[in-house]
Amino acid sequence: MSSLNIPLTLFFILFSCSQLSQVASQAKIEVCSDNYSDKNVDGCLIIVENCVVLWMNSIQVEWEINEKPYFETINPKTNKPVVKSDCSITEPNPTGQAVGSNLTLSFTTGLKNASSIDLDLTITSNKANRYWIVDKASIKIDSQEFNLKATELTAADTFSFSCSSAIVQSIKSSKDTSKDFAIVQIKRLQLQPFKAKNTKEHFTYSYDCATWFTLGTWMGLLALLLFISIVSFGVYMLSTIETMDRFENPKAKPLSIPVSE
């Protein structure tokens, strides 16, 4: 009996060690962490150890199913999400560069027009070109899932991405003829798929989504260009007017101006 118990004991020891190693390798996740410098800012800081740092103020979701519109505003600080993450590394990243990861935020409380909303982001790191990008994104509202185009959420390999209002919309395949859609707007978003070298700061330098030339700027420039063109043409035409060098005198013969037909 003792000879049979020894292998079984070794098996259970090895199995327990493997389970403990798996638990130990799981990244620590802080949801709406208080470890933030500005306590007066209304928002939620999510930290996935050695993997992802995410800050957001609120999430607004607009969707339409069977021609029925819905709208939901989520405050992550009040309605804390359940966060799941799958990182390509579990050890510390000494270089402070982006790593591939998957992040899922699940909201189930405080919703008015849905029972659950799951936002899933897949971040890909391109080491060759030194940048990272949200390659895939989707949102699942109850049982309805929408694929999102979030490739604009990108930055250099050692930079974070920030935006005062990041908007991503659903994309459809060519075979999808339905009118269902979803639009996700994240207020004051900052995303960084790595841990900063400076332990006192959560984020590094950020690439902001604000552009120098917006649609309103282009419209203003075009209107100004049109106005300058009209004024320049008018000034040119006025400058080509020639005054008469001779005038009629009552005591002299009247002027004879030949007119050719």
Secondary structure, DSSP 8 states (H G I E B T S, - for coil): -HHHHHHHHHHHHHHHHHHHHHHHHS--EESS-S--S-TTS-SEEEEETTTEEEEESEEEEEEEETTEEEEEEE-TTTS--EEEEEES--S--TT-----EEEEEEE-SS-SS-S-EEEEEEEEEETTTTEEEEEEEEEEETTEEEEEE-TT-EEETT-EEEEEEEEEEEE--TT-----EEEEEEEEEEEESS--SSTT-S--SEEE---SS-HHHHHHHHHHHHHHHHHHHHHHHHHT----S----TTS---------
